[in-house]
Structure formats: structure tokens, C-alpha cells
């Protein structure tokens, strides 16, 4: 009898108590009841060569097929795809805890913004901050993301609101992407607010975005996406349409902040322009949910923002679930309305406030989040040919993650086949 020679790989992870591959069902995002089957394998193993997953299966079978330069025994822990935060605003300098105290005392987010706080406050501090300091702050924040299991982050500009500072913010994101293990997906968001100097001349600022900012960002290939804050007192539907169409013509993919504070028609614009995602959607009309479910748009829900703003109404996730609209989840990490980098905490809020099951929430921070960033062919699953991004959690089951809230249970993080967090400590590969 000839015993087949074992295939040699760089890393063999073994004895995962439960491994969720997120590789079941259709090729795109998971919708509705599809989210309940996350491709669970017990006593599982993963073979990794270079930056890529080679094979997944039971530990006994995988050990018979593969030899490895390094074997990582995770001793029955839970293993999932690396978490993907598909909506963040991480390039800022000053924090806004004073506004948090004002909201606790009774001021609304809108009241603070009208008085010159909010986004415009962050713009003023960023413009005064040296580029090297912005980069250092971003790298520190990325370390915190990584320690919490996040391996891919969508990173928006939007606190510059001038050509110089928007470009500078995107260049900082590009530099951090070269240095840090986390994959950064850059989004241009010059249409985040109207800066102080253009408050009385909205058209001139929109012309600046379209005629100057977008061409420079596109020419230098600084952003994969363009996003617009489509909301009352910010950018109207027609203003948003003009900006997004210019970005689309320049080769960018599209996102939109829609229906967060009021129903304005942003969701219908997302469908019309075939945006990759529409984000927030707290006030989305039910008819628009049905239309969006028939489109290619992914709904990105941000329950941490609703929670942090102290609002009572959350996005209608259960109606979306029943309609078959794919749901992704993200932190909306930013200095004003959602100061958290914890996707596990977001899954807890998704279960308790959005009515999602633990499995649907986990799909929302892995496979569906990858779809919200047009990364479905490389990220968000543990499957052959996919990037080897894995998170190992001190948890006996998938339900445990949202159940044990406000606690970092991450033990090990593997990014592109390299162990970058071990025993909860940041490591240099």
C-alpha cells in the first residue's frame, strides 16, 4: 500500500472546537434564513500557504493530508473569518467627549451641529494637526481594532473638507495601509458636511468637490469608494446625486449615508445609482426596503451610533431580514456619534436592539461586510483561495460572542497567514 505524501504548508491550525467557514449558500451575501447556516465544522483545522487558505476540514483529515512548518493548536476555541468593519471614520485628531456630556444633559446631535460642533468641530482640529501626528493616531487606533479581532477596515476621509486636507487624510490612510497588517479600504468623503467657510455658499463647495477634489483623488488612486452624507441640513438628494455621479464617472464605487435622522430619499438614490451599500437606514420607508432587496445594494446598519446618540429608534432590521435584504454591520467608529472599535459589542446591539440572531449578526461582520466593500471574492470566509484572515476567540460557541458583551474575548488573530495577535497581545510577524 502506497501512503500518499503529505502536502507541505506554512501553517496548520488544528482543534478549533467550532469553526464557522461562512462559505455556505449562494455566491453573494447571505440574506434572511441563509444567515443561520454559517458552515460550521467541529474539531476543525485550516491549512494556510502564504497569505491564502488552502483547505478546511476536520482536524483528523487535515492532519493526514498536510504537514506544516508551524502547527497552531487552538485547544477547542471558536474560530471565525477575520472581522470586517465596513464603515468607519478613523482619521481625526481631537475627541468630542464634551459633546457626549452635552447630549447626556439634553442637547441633541442636531442641536450641537447647528451650534458649530459635530463634524465641523473635528474639521477644525484636523486642519491644525500635523500629518505625522494623524498617521500616528491612526496606527494606534488600528492596533486597537486588531486586538479586537478586526482584520479589514473601511476608512473614510471627511474631517478635512478642503482639497488639501481631504487629500492629506487619504494619503494618511494609504500610508497606514502600507505599514499596518489591517487591510484599509479608502473612501473619499469630502461630502461629509459643509465647512465653516462655505456655510453660505453650498453650490461653490459642491463645485469644489466635483471639479477639484474628485479629479485629484481619482488621478492619484487614493480612494476605492466615494460616500456622501445625504441628510436634511447636510447634502440633499439632488446634491448627493451630482457628487456621486461625478465620482462614478471618475471610476469610484459608491456608498451613501442614507435615512439616518430623517427619511429623505437617500435609499432610493442608492438603488438608482447602484451603490455598493447604503448605510444607517434608521428611517428607511418599508417600500424602499422591498425595492432595495431586489437590487444589489447591501444595507450597512450601525446600531452603535443609535446607542451612543441615546436614540430609541433603531434601523428596521427584522423587516429587512424578512424582505431578503442583505445586512452588514459596522461600528461607525468616529469621534462624535460612535466612539467604539468593538465589532463584538456591535453584534450584541444587533441581537438586542435590531432583533437579529447571533448567526445573522456574525454574518454581518464577516461575509456580508465583505460584500459591502466589494471584497466578496477574497475576504469574509474561511475557504480555499480566500485570504487567510482568521480570529480565534475564547468562546465555547458562536452564541457566546454577543452574549458576553463589553469583554474582549479575542485570543489569536491571523492576518494574511501571519499571527499578528497571540494570547491577546499584539505580535510582529
LOPA-670626 format. One record per residue (C-alpha): residue number from 1; residue in three letters; z negated, y negated, x. Coordinates in nm, 3 decimals. Last residue first. Layout:
(NUM "ALA" (Z Y X))
...
END
This chain:
(429 "UNK" (-1.237 -3.870 0.529))
(428 "UNK" (-1.497 -4.150 0.511))
(427 "UNK" (-1.777 -4.049 0.276))
(426 "UNK" (-1.952 -4.234 -0.008))
(425 "UNK" (-2.271 -4.054 -0.114))
(424 "UNK" (-2.331 -3.876 -0.446))
(423 "UNK" (-2.365 -3.535 -0.285))
(422 "UNK" (-2.017 -3.588 -0.138))
(421 "UNK" (-1.783 -3.875 -0.216))
(420 "UNK" (-1.447 -3.920 -0.040))
(419 "UNK" (-1.350 -3.552 -0.003))
(418 "UNK" (-0.977 -3.566 0.070))
(417 "UNK" (-0.706 -3.394 -0.137))
(416 "UNK" (-0.556 -3.716 -0.269))
(415 "UNK" (-0.904 -3.820 -0.381))
(414 "UNK" (-1.182 -3.563 -0.413))
(413 "UNK" (-1.508 -3.691 -0.560))
(412 "UNK" (-1.834 -3.497 -0.535))
(411 "UNK" (-2.172 -3.514 -0.711))
(410 "UNK" (-2.117 -3.754 -1.002))
(409 "UNK" (-2.404 -3.751 -1.253))
(408 "UNK" (-2.452 -4.129 -1.263))
(407 "UNK" (-2.700 -4.192 -1.541))
(406 "UNK" (-2.663 -4.452 -1.815))
(405 "UNK" (-2.595 -4.177 -2.071))
(404 "UNK" (-2.677 -3.807 -2.055))
(403 "UNK" (-2.489 -3.709 -2.374))
(402 "UNK" (-2.154 -3.859 -2.269))
(401 "UNK" (-2.138 -3.619 -1.969))
(400 "UNK" (-2.327 -3.326 -2.121))
(399 "UNK" (-2.052 -3.243 -2.371))
(398 "UNK" (-1.830 -3.125 -2.083))
(397 "UNK" (-2.082 -2.859 -1.985))
(396 "UNK" (-2.357 -2.774 -1.734))
(395 "UNK" (-2.349 -3.115 -1.563))
(394 "UNK" (-2.387 -3.234 -1.207))
(393 "UNK" (-2.027 -3.353 -1.194))
(392 "UNK" (-1.738 -3.275 -0.961))
(391 "UNK" (-1.450 -3.524 -0.983))
(390 "UNK" (-1.096 -3.433 -0.888))
(389 "UNK" (-0.784 -3.618 -0.768))
(388 "UNK" (-0.536 -3.377 -0.607))
(387 "UNK" (-0.215 -3.545 -0.723))
(386 "UNK" (-0.026 -3.321 -0.961))
(385 "UNK" (0.227 -3.060 -0.849))
(384 "UNK" (0.028 -2.766 -0.979))
(383 "UNK" (-0.229 -2.880 -1.238))
(382 "UNK" (-0.558 -3.065 -1.254))
(381 "UNK" (-0.454 -3.343 -1.487))
(380 "UNK" (-0.477 -3.724 -1.512))
(379 "UNK" (-0.228 -3.828 -1.247))
(378 "UNK" (0.126 -3.743 -1.127))
(377 "UNK" (0.367 -3.706 -1.419))
(376 "UNK" (0.155 -3.904 -1.667))
(375 "UNK" (0.134 -4.211 -1.445))
(374 "UNK" (0.288 -4.460 -1.691))
(373 "UNK" (-0.040 -4.656 -1.686))
(372 "UNK" (-0.142 -4.582 -2.047))
(371 "UNK" (-0.018 -4.227 -1.987))
(370 "UNK" (-0.271 -4.188 -1.706))
(369 "UNK" (-0.542 -4.312 -1.944))
(368 "UNK" (-0.433 -4.042 -2.188))
(367 "UNK" (-0.475 -3.773 -1.923))
(366 "UNK" (-0.809 -3.884 -1.780))
(365 "UNK" (-1.042 -4.141 -1.938))
(364 "UNK" (-0.926 -4.087 -2.298))
(363 "UNK" (-0.905 -3.709 -2.264))
(362 "UNK" (-1.277 -3.722 -2.184))
(361 "UNK" (-1.341 -3.922 -2.501))
(360 "UNK" (-1.142 -3.676 -2.712))
(359 "UNK" (-1.347 -3.392 -2.563))
(358 "UNK" (-1.678 -3.569 -2.633))
(357 "UNK" (-1.569 -3.623 -2.996))
(356 "UNK" (-1.467 -3.971 -3.103))
(355 "UNK" (-1.664 -4.166 -3.363))
(354 "UNK" (-1.591 -4.509 -3.215))
(353 "UNK" (-1.954 -4.618 -3.186))
(352 "UNK" (-2.142 -4.302 -3.081))
(351 "UNK" (-1.866 -4.100 -2.917))
(350 "UNK" (-1.674 -4.389 -2.764))
(349 "UNK" (-2.000 -4.553 -2.657))
(348 "UNK" (-2.097 -4.239 -2.467))
(347 "UNK" (-1.747 -4.214 -2.318))
(346 "UNK" (-1.776 -4.575 -2.200))
(345 "UNK" (-2.101 -4.488 -2.023))
(344 "UNK" (-1.912 -4.212 -1.840))
(343 "UNK" (-1.647 -4.472 -1.747))
(342 "UNK" (-1.908 -4.674 -1.560))
(341 "UNK" (-1.779 -4.989 -1.391))
(340 "UNK" (-1.969 -5.230 -1.615))
(339 "UNK" (-1.977 -5.606 -1.666))
(338 "UNK" (-1.789 -5.622 -1.994))
(337 "UNK" (-1.738 -5.967 -2.151))
(336 "UNK" (-1.772 -6.220 -1.872))
(335 "UNK" (-1.749 -6.089 -1.517))
(334 "UNK" (-1.483 -5.824 -1.586))
(333 "UNK" (-1.464 -5.446 -1.615))
(332 "UNK" (-1.253 -5.369 -1.923))
(331 "UNK" (-1.425 -5.027 -1.902))
(330 "UNK" (-1.135 -4.812 -2.021))
(329 "UNK" (-1.049 -4.560 -2.292))
(328 "UNK" (-0.717 -4.405 -2.393))
(327 "UNK" (-0.625 -4.312 -2.748))
(326 "UNK" (-0.297 -4.151 -2.857))
(325 "UNK" (-0.210 -4.239 -3.220))
(324 "UNK" (-0.195 -3.925 -3.435))
(323 "UNK" (-0.283 -4.102 -3.760))
(322 "UNK" (-0.615 -3.914 -3.788))
(321 "UNK" (-0.716 -4.026 -3.439))
(320 "UNK" (-0.612 -4.385 -3.507))
(319 "UNK" (-0.817 -4.389 -3.828))
(318 "UNK" (-1.111 -4.249 -3.629))
(317 "UNK" (-1.065 -4.511 -3.358))
(316 "UNK" (-1.100 -4.813 -3.585))
(315 "UNK" (-1.193 -5.053 -3.299))
(314 "UNK" (-1.557 -5.157 -3.311))
(313 "UNK" (-1.723 -5.408 -3.545))
(312 "UNK" (-2.083 -5.498 -3.469))
(311 "UNK" (-2.043 -5.749 -3.189))
(310 "UNK" (-2.303 -5.792 -2.917))
(309 "UNK" (-2.049 -5.910 -2.660))
(308 "UNK" (-2.154 -5.628 -2.429))
(307 "UNK" (-2.104 -5.363 -2.700))
(306 "UNK" (-1.763 -5.491 -2.808))
(305 "UNK" (-1.658 -5.507 -2.444))
(304 "UNK" (-1.792 -5.161 -2.365))
(303 "UNK" (-1.594 -5.022 -2.658))
(302 "UNK" (-1.264 -5.093 -2.482))
(301 "UNK" (-0.986 -4.900 -2.655))
(300 "UNK" (-0.644 -4.852 -2.499))
(299 "UNK" (-0.394 -4.752 -2.769))
(298 "UNK" (-0.085 -4.593 -2.611))
(297 "UNK" (0.254 -4.725 -2.726))
(296 "UNK" (0.543 -4.476 -2.753))
(295 "UNK" (0.602 -4.547 -3.121))
(294 "UNK" (0.534 -4.349 -3.440))
(293 "UNK" (0.157 -4.384 -3.393))
(292 "UNK" (0.210 -4.759 -3.355))
(291 "UNK" (0.359 -4.777 -3.703))
(290 "UNK" (0.063 -4.592 -3.858))
(289 "UNK" (-0.183 -4.811 -3.670))
(288 "UNK" (0.006 -5.121 -3.783))
(287 "UNK" (-0.048 -5.025 -4.147))
(286 "UNK" (-0.423 -4.995 -4.079))
(285 "UNK" (-0.445 -5.354 -3.958))
(284 "UNK" (-0.569 -5.396 -3.596))
(283 "UNK" (-0.893 -5.596 -3.566))
(282 "UNK" (-1.056 -5.404 -3.280))
(281 "UNK" (-0.721 -5.338 -3.112))
(280 "UNK" (-0.862 -5.379 -2.755))
(279 "UNK" (-0.545 -5.291 -2.555))
(278 "UNK" (-0.183 -5.224 -2.646))
(277 "UNK" (-0.014 -4.990 -2.400))
(276 "UNK" (0.319 -4.910 -2.240))
(275 "UNK" (0.473 -5.195 -2.436))
(274 "UNK" (0.783 -5.105 -2.634))
(273 "UNK" (0.868 -5.471 -2.708))
(272 "UNK" (0.864 -5.428 -3.087))
(271 "UNK" (0.566 -5.191 -3.083))
(270 "UNK" (0.358 -5.426 -2.867))
(269 "UNK" (0.465 -5.717 -3.088))
(268 "UNK" (0.341 -5.527 -3.394))
(267 "UNK" (0.004 -5.484 -3.223))
(266 "UNK" (-0.013 -5.853 -3.134))
(265 "UNK" (0.031 -5.961 -3.495))
(264 "UNK" (-0.270 -6.195 -3.502))
(263 "UNK" (-0.556 -5.987 -3.645))
(262 "UNK" (-0.864 -6.151 -3.499))
(261 "UNK" (-1.101 -6.115 -3.202))
(260 "UNK" (-0.942 -5.821 -3.022))
(259 "UNK" (-0.609 -5.786 -3.204))
(258 "UNK" (-0.397 -5.745 -2.891))
(257 "UNK" (-0.434 -5.771 -2.513))
(256 "UNK" (-0.081 -5.666 -2.418))
(255 "UNK" (0.086 -5.441 -2.164))
(254 "UNK" (0.442 -5.438 -2.034))
(253 "UNK" (0.640 -5.276 -1.754))
(252 "UNK" (0.793 -5.510 -1.501))
(251 "UNK" (1.159 -5.532 -1.406))
(250 "UNK" (1.224 -5.907 -1.412))
(249 "UNK" (1.381 -5.879 -1.760))
(248 "UNK" (1.058 -5.716 -1.876))
(247 "UNK" (0.856 -6.003 -1.729))
(246 "UNK" (1.072 -6.259 -1.909))
(245 "UNK" (1.041 -6.059 -2.232))
(244 "UNK" (0.662 -6.051 -2.188))
(243 "UNK" (0.637 -6.426 -2.143))
(242 "UNK" (0.855 -6.519 -2.439))
(241 "UNK" (0.690 -6.259 -2.667))
(240 "UNK" (0.342 -6.384 -2.575))
(239 "UNK" (0.437 -6.739 -2.669))
(238 "UNK" (0.575 -6.612 -3.001))
(237 "UNK" (0.266 -6.403 -3.071))
(236 "UNK" (0.037 -6.692 -2.981))
(235 "UNK" (-0.137 -6.716 -2.645))
(234 "UNK" (-0.502 -6.835 -2.635))
(233 "UNK" (-0.661 -7.018 -2.929))
(232 "UNK" (-0.597 -6.716 -3.155))
(231 "UNK" (-0.510 -6.411 -2.947))
(230 "UNK" (-0.236 -6.256 -2.736))
(229 "UNK" (-0.391 -6.227 -2.389))
(228 "UNK" (-0.075 -6.130 -2.196))
(227 "UNK" (-0.011 -5.844 -1.952))
(226 "UNK" (0.264 -5.782 -1.698))
(225 "UNK" (0.281 -5.446 -1.525))
(224 "UNK" (0.387 -5.300 -1.189))
(223 "UNK" (0.281 -5.606 -0.995))
(222 "UNK" (0.334 -5.748 -0.646))
(221 "UNK" (0.697 -5.649 -0.594))
(220 "UNK" (0.757 -5.962 -0.383))
(219 "UNK" (1.059 -6.063 -0.590))
(218 "UNK" (0.883 -5.966 -0.913))
(217 "UNK" (0.569 -6.172 -0.842))
(216 "UNK" (0.780 -6.467 -0.729))
(215 "UNK" (1.010 -6.453 -1.035))
(214 "UNK" (0.711 -6.411 -1.272))
(213 "UNK" (0.516 -6.707 -1.133))
(212 "UNK" (0.791 -6.969 -1.121))
(211 "UNK" (1.013 -6.989 -1.429))
(210 "UNK" (0.819 -6.777 -1.676))
(209 "UNK" (0.462 -6.860 -1.579))
(208 "UNK" (0.540 -7.226 -1.508))
(207 "UNK" (0.730 -7.253 -1.837))
(206 "UNK" (0.422 -7.118 -2.015))
(205 "UNK" (0.213 -7.383 -1.839))
(204 "UNK" (0.453 -7.660 -1.944))
(203 "UNK" (0.452 -7.537 -2.303))
(202 "UNK" (0.073 -7.547 -2.324))
(201 "UNK" (0.044 -7.913 -2.233))
(200 "UNK" (-0.298 -8.042 -2.341))
(199 "UNK" (-0.501 -7.762 -2.184))
(198 "UNK" (-0.272 -7.751 -1.881))
(197 "UNK" (-0.506 -7.883 -1.607))
(196 "UNK" (-0.803 -7.682 -1.736))
(195 "UNK" (-0.619 -7.350 -1.720))
(194 "UNK" (-0.461 -7.193 -2.029))
(193 "UNK" (-0.585 -6.836 -2.056))
(192 "UNK" (-0.491 -6.482 -1.942))
(191 "UNK" (-0.116 -6.548 -1.925))
(190 "UNK" (-0.107 -6.529 -1.544))
(189 "UNK" (-0.184 -6.165 -1.597))
(188 "UNK" (0.012 -5.969 -1.338))
(187 "UNK" (-0.096 -5.605 -1.333))
(186 "UNK" (-0.149 -5.401 -1.017))
(185 "UNK" (-0.217 -5.024 -1.025))
(184 "UNK" (-0.481 -4.954 -0.760))
(183 "UNK" (-0.517 -4.598 -0.633))
(182 "UNK" (-0.872 -4.553 -0.501))
(181 "UNK" (-0.900 -4.442 -0.136))
(180 "UNK" (-0.936 -4.803 -0.013))
(179 "UNK" (-0.740 -4.981 0.261))
(178 "UNK" (-0.381 -5.002 0.136))
(177 "UNK" (-0.486 -5.051 -0.227))
(176 "UNK" (-0.727 -5.323 -0.114))
(175 "UNK" (-0.441 -5.514 0.048))
(174 "UNK" (-0.226 -5.487 -0.266))
(173 "UNK" (-0.512 -5.606 -0.488))
(172 "UNK" (-0.568 -5.901 -0.251))
(171 "UNK" (-0.196 -5.979 -0.270))
(170 "UNK" (-0.222 -5.980 -0.648))
(169 "UNK" (-0.506 -6.232 -0.635))
(168 "UNK" (-0.317 -6.454 -0.389))
(167 "UNK" (-0.007 -6.450 -0.611))
(166 "UNK" (-0.221 -6.559 -0.908))
(165 "UNK" (-0.394 -6.817 -0.688))
(164 "UNK" (-0.081 -6.983 -0.554))
(163 "UNK" (0.112 -6.975 -0.882))
(162 "UNK" (-0.182 -7.114 -1.072))
(161 "UNK" (-0.388 -6.930 -1.335))
(160 "UNK" (-0.613 -6.776 -1.069))
(159 "UNK" (-0.850 -6.566 -1.278))
(158 "UNK" (-0.568 -6.362 -1.430))
(157 "UNK" (-0.492 -6.081 -1.185))
(156 "UNK" (-0.527 -5.735 -1.328))
(155 "UNK" (-0.631 -5.411 -1.161))
(154 "UNK" (-0.554 -5.070 -1.314))
(153 "UNK" (-0.793 -4.834 -1.139))
(152 "UNK" (-0.745 -4.475 -1.018))
(151 "UNK" (-1.014 -4.249 -0.867))
(150 "UNK" (-1.313 -4.323 -1.090))
(149 "UNK" (-1.601 -4.079 -1.038))
(148 "UNK" (-1.898 -4.320 -1.047))
(147 "UNK" (-1.920 -4.337 -0.666))
(146 "UNK" (-1.552 -4.435 -0.669))
(145 "UNK" (-1.602 -4.728 -0.906))
(144 "UNK" (-1.891 -4.851 -0.690))
(143 "UNK" (-1.677 -4.831 -0.378))
(142 "UNK" (-1.406 -5.022 -0.563))
(141 "UNK" (-1.652 -5.301 -0.636))
(140 "UNK" (-1.736 -5.339 -0.267))
(139 "UNK" (-1.364 -5.345 -0.185))
(138 "UNK" (-1.306 -5.618 -0.445))
(137 "UNK" (-1.584 -5.835 -0.303))
(136 "UNK" (-1.446 -5.802 0.050))
(135 "UNK" (-1.096 -5.889 -0.067))
(134 "UNK" (-1.214 -6.198 -0.253))
(133 "UNK" (-1.414 -6.303 0.054))
(132 "UNK" (-1.109 -6.270 0.278))
(131 "UNK" (-0.906 -6.478 0.031))
(130 "UNK" (-1.154 -6.766 0.047))
(129 "UNK" (-1.318 -6.865 -0.281))
(128 "UNK" (-1.278 -7.211 -0.440))
(127 "UNK" (-0.991 -7.104 -0.669))
(126 "UNK" (-1.197 -6.803 -0.776))
(125 "UNK" (-1.486 -7.024 -0.892))
(124 "UNK" (-1.271 -7.247 -1.115))
(123 "UNK" (-1.083 -6.953 -1.263))
(122 "UNK" (-1.407 -6.772 -1.347))
(121 "UNK" (-1.518 -7.073 -1.552))
(120 "UNK" (-1.178 -7.082 -1.721))
(119 "UNK" (-1.223 -6.721 -1.830))
(118 "UNK" (-1.547 -6.793 -2.016))
(117 "UNK" (-1.693 -7.140 -1.997))
(116 "UNK" (-1.520 -7.468 -2.082))
(115 "UNK" (-1.700 -7.544 -2.408))
(114 "UNK" (-1.430 -7.369 -2.611))
(113 "UNK" (-1.489 -7.051 -2.409))
(112 "UNK" (-1.864 -7.057 -2.479))
(111 "UNK" (-1.806 -7.100 -2.852))
(110 "UNK" (-1.552 -6.814 -2.854))
(109 "UNK" (-1.793 -6.575 -2.683))
(108 "UNK" (-2.052 -6.668 -2.943))
(107 "UNK" (-2.374 -6.859 -2.879))
(106 "UNK" (-2.693 -6.708 -3.027))
(105 "UNK" (-2.959 -6.688 -2.756))
(104 "UNK" (-2.828 -6.348 -2.642))
(103 "UNK" (-2.487 -6.511 -2.611))
(102 "UNK" (-2.630 -6.788 -2.393))
(101 "UNK" (-2.809 -6.532 -2.172))
(100 "UNK" (-2.480 -6.348 -2.124))
(99 "UNK" (-2.316 -6.681 -2.045))
(98 "UNK" (-2.569 -6.739 -1.766))
(97 "UNK" (-2.487 -6.392 -1.636))
(96 "UNK" (-2.141 -6.520 -1.553))
(95 "UNK" (-2.051 -6.391 -1.207))
(94 "UNK" (-1.866 -6.590 -0.942))
(93 "UNK" (-1.598 -6.424 -0.729))
(92 "UNK" (-1.324 -6.253 -0.924))
(91 "UNK" (-1.064 -5.980 -0.873))
(90 "UNK" (-1.181 -5.678 -1.078))
(89 "UNK" (-1.018 -5.743 -1.419))
(88 "UNK" (-0.995 -5.386 -1.552))
(87 "UNK" (-0.792 -5.176 -1.798))
(86 "UNK" (-0.669 -4.820 -1.721))
(85 "UNK" (-0.982 -4.682 -1.557))
(84 "UNK" (-0.870 -4.333 -1.457))
(83 "UNK" (-1.124 -4.059 -1.394))
(82 "UNK" (-1.048 -3.792 -1.137))
(81 "UNK" (-0.949 -3.471 -1.316))
(80 "UNK" (-1.251 -3.265 -1.422))
(79 "UNK" (-1.501 -3.026 -1.262))
(78 "UNK" (-1.840 -2.928 -1.410))
(77 "UNK" (-2.082 -2.766 -1.164))
(76 "UNK" (-2.129 -2.394 -1.120))
(75 "UNK" (-2.201 -2.391 -0.747))
(74 "UNK" (-1.941 -2.640 -0.621))
(73 "UNK" (-1.831 -2.413 -0.334))
(72 "UNK" (-1.587 -2.608 -0.114))
(71 "UNK" (-1.378 -2.395 0.120))
(70 "UNK" (-1.203 -2.564 0.412))
(69 "UNK" (-0.909 -2.446 0.617))
(68 "UNK" (-0.824 -2.223 0.327))
(67 "UNK" (-0.711 -1.871 0.245))
(66 "UNK" (-0.540 -1.818 -0.086))
(65 "UNK" (-0.431 -1.542 -0.325))
(64 "UNK" (-0.738 -1.316 -0.349))
(63 "UNK" (-0.969 -1.619 -0.351))
(62 "UNK" (-0.763 -1.765 -0.637))
(61 "UNK" (-0.795 -1.453 -0.849))
(60 "UNK" (-1.171 -1.427 -0.809))
(59 "UNK" (-1.226 -1.803 -0.855))
(58 "UNK" (-1.034 -1.815 -1.181))
(57 "UNK" (-0.725 -2.030 -1.184))
(56 "UNK" (-0.558 -2.343 -1.053))
(55 "UNK" (-0.270 -2.373 -0.805))
(54 "UNK" (-0.108 -2.606 -0.553))
(53 "UNK" (-0.281 -2.936 -0.629))
(52 "UNK" (-0.139 -3.212 -0.411))
(51 "UNK" (-0.252 -3.455 -0.143))
(50 "UNK" (-0.223 -3.210 0.149))
(49 "UNK" (-0.247 -2.861 0.008))
(48 "UNK" (-0.508 -2.803 -0.259))
(47 "UNK" (-0.612 -2.477 -0.427))
(46 "UNK" (-0.842 -2.514 -0.729))
(45 "UNK" (-1.101 -2.260 -0.845))
(44 "UNK" (-1.265 -2.175 -1.176))
(43 "UNK" (-1.575 -1.992 -1.290))
(42 "UNK" (-1.468 -2.079 -1.645))
(41 "UNK" (-1.132 -2.240 -1.723))
(40 "UNK" (-1.098 -2.505 -1.998))
(39 "UNK" (-0.754 -2.644 -2.079))
(38 "UNK" (-0.867 -2.957 -2.264))
(37 "UNK" (-0.834 -2.817 -2.614))
(36 "UNK" (-1.005 -3.067 -2.850))
(35 "UNK" (-0.768 -3.351 -2.762))
(34 "UNK" (-0.482 -3.182 -2.950))
(33 "UNK" (-0.686 -3.247 -3.267))
(32 "UNK" (-0.570 -3.608 -3.275))
(31 "UNK" (-0.330 -3.702 -2.999))
(30 "UNK" (-0.291 -3.589 -2.637))
(29 "UNK" (-0.059 -3.798 -2.421))
(28 "UNK" (0.278 -3.671 -2.305))
(27 "UNK" (0.402 -3.323 -2.207))
(26 "UNK" (0.267 -3.146 -2.514))
(25 "UNK" (-0.035 -2.912 -2.521))
(24 "UNK" (-0.260 -2.803 -2.238))
(23 "UNK" (-0.293 -2.951 -1.888))
(22 "UNK" (-0.622 -3.141 -1.918))
(21 "UNK" (-0.741 -2.900 -1.643))
(20 "UNK" (-1.106 -2.892 -1.750))
(19 "UNK" (-1.308 -2.677 -1.510))
(18 "UNK" (-1.635 -2.518 -1.617))
(17 "UNK" (-1.881 -2.348 -1.382))
(16 "UNK" (-1.660 -2.450 -1.089))
(15 "UNK" (-1.702 -2.159 -0.851))
(14 "UNK" (-1.440 -2.250 -0.589))
(13 "UNK" (-1.260 -2.550 -0.439))
(12 "UNK" (-1.004 -2.436 -0.182))
(11 "UNK" (-0.888 -2.698 0.065))
(10 "UNK" (-0.611 -2.714 0.324))
(9 "UNK" (-0.407 -2.419 0.200))
(8 "UNK" (-0.291 -2.088 0.352))
(7 "UNK" (-0.117 -1.839 0.128))
(6 "UNK" (-0.267 -1.491 0.151))
(5 "UNK" (-0.052 -1.208 0.281))
(4 "UNK" (0.028 -0.944 0.024))
(3 "UNK" (-0.153 -0.613 0.078))
(2 "UNK" (0.103 -0.339 0.138))
(1 "UNK" (0.000 0.000 0.000))
END
